[in-house]
Amino acid sequence: MMELQEYFADAKSDAEIIQTIYDAYNQNITKYLYADVANVSFGGLIPNDKYYLLIFACNPDGSPKLDDKINLKKVEVNTSPAVMSSVQYELSVSSIAKIDAMVTVRADGNYENETFLFNYITKAEYDAISGDKTAGLKAHMDAFIDARVKDWNDSHPNSGVMTRKEFLSRALMNGKEDLFVPIEIGGLTPGTTYYLYVFGLKADGTYTTEPVTTQFTTVADQVTLASLEFIVMSYGYPEENRDMYRVWTYANNSKEHYFQSFVGEDEWAGKTASEVRELLKASKWPSSSSYKVDAQFGQTWYGYSVAYDEAGIPTKVYKLWHTSPADTGDGFNNMTGGTITVDIEELSE
């Protein structure tokens, strides 16, 4: 195991050092056990600091041997100072919603042993940075880190004080595990533009790259996350002088959606979007993936539809209509049918 020397400043014996480690890991160090020769690498170490490489015997159950035959091997290790990195980071933001989004950090170069951290700032805060934007982003990141360290110490009053560099040694992201993986960020403000930024960063607080930034804007409160798409299939029954229509409604990111149709007479003609929304919610048509409409050759049918996202915000209200040709209908058979184009209108409020 590799641990900072300062952790054992008050330990007077090998047994105390081993017990300190065992207690610090909640008496569970099984993942650090080796029965034979071990080639072990240690990442996330604090640059320019002093560590002990600690090796000691354990019992088969993973508990350390603390009898008269304590055998602690303690090797002093001094880490090198931090240096600038040649890694080139890249940021992308996806699945942007009202209060959350997914962030992916990518990199080129020898990034496996590098550590980094990303954060975000509102465009208003970014624009308010006077002078050097890089210095401003570093100050923003430093304030963020200091706040997280304070939060941890305030919430763990009996665990000893965690230093800033110790916090960073645990919190920094690394090139082996955290690149190319979408990571969710939350607590954002709807309808707000942000700058996402990333720095190469070491646990001693040394910034090892220039910042890389990208902008994104969250969805506004009044904007729905739901959307509606329609595909209409026509099936001909010439012996009955009619077409049967299957209206497929694809309600994406929706909690519920509604559809109502009329044949021959448009019973909701001239109504506003808000009026139709209320009528649709009061209709008896349950949410479904498709709806059946029958129309005689020469008849016009009308359909109305709306969807609501998880927050209850509606899409536009859509009106669909189509007239079956008078003599032959749409001309498709009643087995395979065929896709047709219908008229679609977004109703005004």
N, C-alpha and C positions, 0 to 999 in steps of 0.2 A: 504494500500500500504506500501511496505517496501523500504525505501530509505536511502542512506548514510547520516549521520548527516552533513558531510562536505558540502553537496550541499546547506545547508541553513545557512551557516556561516554568510552571509550578510543579511539574512531576519530578519526584526525587528518586524514583526507582524504575527499573524496567517493568515491574508488575503494575505500577501506577500508569505508565505510558500505555501499556496494553489494555488495561481496564478503561482508560480514558477513551481509546479508540472504540472499544467494544460498546461502551455506553453511548458514544456519539452516533453509532450506527444502529441504535435500538436493539443491541445484542443480536444482530443478524448480519454476519459478514460472509455468508456462504458463497456469494458470487465472487469473492476474492480468494477462495481456497484453491490450492493447486497441490496435486499429489506427486508431481514429478517435476521435470525441468519446465520452466515457464518463460515464454517470451512475451513480455507485457509492455504495452505502450500507454503513456499517460497524456491525455489531452486537457485543454482548458487550464493549464497551469498559469500562475501569475508570473509575468516576466520580471527579471531582476529581483528575485526573491529567494528565500532559503527554505528548503524542504528537507525532510527525512524520507528516505526509502526504508520502509519498515518491513522486516520479515520475522515472523515468529511462528512457533509450532501451535497447532490446534488439535483438539480432540475430534474423533470421528463425527460428532454431532455439530461441529462448527464452532464450538466454544473454545476460547484460547486456553492453553495450558498455563495455569498459574500456580503450579506446585514448586517444589524445590528445584526442578530442572528447567526453570524458565530460560529460554534461549532466544533473546531478542537481538536481531542483526539490525543495526541502525547506520545507514549510509547517508552522509550529508550530500545534498544536491543543490547547486546554485544555478538557477535558470538564467538564461541570457536576456539582455535588455530587448525590448520590443524594437522592431525595425519596420520600415514602410513595406507595404505589400504591393505586388504587381498584379494581383487579382482584379479582374474587371467584373463588377457586379451589374446585374440588370434586374429591373423590377417590372412586374405586371400585376394588374388588378382585374379580377373577374367577379362574377356573381354579385355585382354591386346592388345593394338594396337600400332601404331607408336608414337603417342603423348599423348595418354590417356589410362586410365585403370579404373576398378571399384574396390574399396576397401570396405571390410566388416570387421567390428570389432565385435568380440563376447566376451562374458565374463562369468565367473562362479563366484558364490558367491553373496554377498549382494551388487549388483551393482546399484540398482535403484537410490540411492542418491549420487553416485560417479560421478565425472567429469573427463574427460580425453581429450587428444589431440594427434592426429597422424600427422606425417610429413614424408618426404622422403629425402634421401641423395644419391648421386651417389656412386657406389661401390668404385670409385677412391677416393672420398672424405672420405669415411668410412675407407678405407685402410690407408689413410694418417693420421688418428688420432693416435697419439703416446700415449702410456700408457693406461690409463683407458678409455675404449670405452664408458662406461656409462657417465663419465664426459664429454667426447667429444660430445655425442649425446645431453646432456643437454645444452651444449654451443651452439650447432647448433640450438636447439629448441629456446633457449633464443634469439639468433640473429634473428630468424624468427619472433618471437613475437614482438621484438623491432622494426623490419622493418615494420610490419603491423600497429603498433601503430603510427609510424611516417607517414606512408602513409595516415592513417585516418586523423590525425591532419592536414597534409599538404592539404588534399582535402576538409577539413571543417574548413576553417580559421575563420568563424564567429560563430562557435558552441561552443567555449570554448575548453580548452585543455582537452583531454581525457587521464586519467592516465593509466598506464600499468595494474593495478589491475582492473580498471573499464572496460577496454577492455577485459580482460580475463573473467570477470564475464559475459560478453555477448557472447564471442566467444567460450568458452569451450563447448565441447560436453558432453552430460549427459546420464546416464544409462537408463532413461525412454524413450528417443526419438531417440537416435542416434546409439544404438547397433543393430546388426543383420540386418542392412539396407545397401544395396550397395550404395556407395557414389563415384561419379566420380571425378577423379583427372586429370588435363590436363596440357598442357605446357611442357610435357616431351620431351626428345630428342630421336629420333629413334635409335634403335640398341644399347641402353645403359642399363647397369645393375644398378639397384637401391636397396638400403636397405629401406624398409618401417619400421617405428618404431612407437610405441605408449607408452605414459607415463600416469599414473594416475597423475592428476595435479589439483591444487586448484587455485582460483583466486588471491591469494596473491603470487603466484609463487612457492609454495611448491610442490615438486615432491613427490607423495605418493606411487609410485610403482617403481620397477626396469623396465627398458625398455624391451619390447618384439619386436623382429625384424623378418622380412622375406624378402627374395630376390625375385625380378622379373626382367625380361629383356624385354624391348620394342621391337617391330618388327622393323627390319632395313628398311631404306628407299627403298632399292632395292627389298625388299621382298613384294610380293603381299599379300593382305588380302583376295583375292578371291580364290575360289577353285572350282573344277569341279568333279562331280560324274556322272556315266552313268549306266542306267539300260536299257537293250535291250529286247524287247518282239518280239516273232515270231508268225505270224498267217499264217496258211497253206491254200493254194488254189490248191489242187492236180488236180482238173479238168482243171486248167489253167497252171499246171506244174510250180508253183511259190510260193515263200514265200513273205509275206509283213512284213517288220520289222518296229517297232516303237522304235526309239532311244530317250529315255528320258534323257535330260541333266539337272542336278541339279547344277546351278551356284550360289554358296553361296557367300554372301558379294560382289556381282558384280554389276557394273554399266551396263555392256553389255557383251554379249557373241556371238560367231559365230559358225556355223556348216556348213560343205560342204561334200557331199557324191558323190561317183562315183561307178558305177556298171560295172563289167567286166574288165575294164582297170583303173589302178591307175594313173590318169593324173598328180598327184603331186609326184610320186615316186622319191626318191632320193633328194628331196628338203630339205633345212635346216629349222629349226624352225622359224628363222627370215623371211625367204622367204614365208613360209606358213602363218605366221601371216599377212603379207601384202596382200597375196591373199585372205585370209579369210575376212579381212576388206573391200576388194574390191568386195566381192561376193554379190549376191543379196538375200542371205538367211537371213531373219530377225531373231532377237532373239526370241526364242520360247521355250516352255517347252518340246516339243517333235518334232521329225522329222521323216518323212515317207521315207522308202527306199524299192523298189521292186526289187527282184532278182529271176531269173529263177533257177529251181533246177540245182545244179552244178555250179552256178555262184558265184563269190566272189565280195563282195561289200566292199568299203573303206569309212571311215569317218574321217574328221579332225575337231578339235574343240579347241577353246581358249576362255578364259574369262578375263575381265579387272575389276580391283577394281575401287573405286571412284576416286583414284588418277591417274588412267590410267595405272597402272602397271599390266602387263599380267601374267597369269598363264603359266605353261608349255604348249607347244602345244602337243595335244594328237592325235595319229593316231589309229583308230579302224579298224578292218577288220574281216570278217567272210565269210565262204564258205557254201552255202546251200548244204546239201547232195544231190548227183546227182539223186538218184532214188526216194526218198520219201520226200525230204526236211527235215525240222526239226521235222516233224511229229505232229505238233499241229493243232488244228482246227482253223477255222477263226472267231470263236465267242469269246472264252475265251483266246485263244493263250497260250503262255508259256514263261517264262523267260529263256533266254539262256546266256551262257558265251561267250564273244567274246575276241579276242586278242586286247590288248591295249599297245601302246608304247609311251614313251615320246621322242619327237624328239630332237636331239642335235642342238645346235646353229651353 
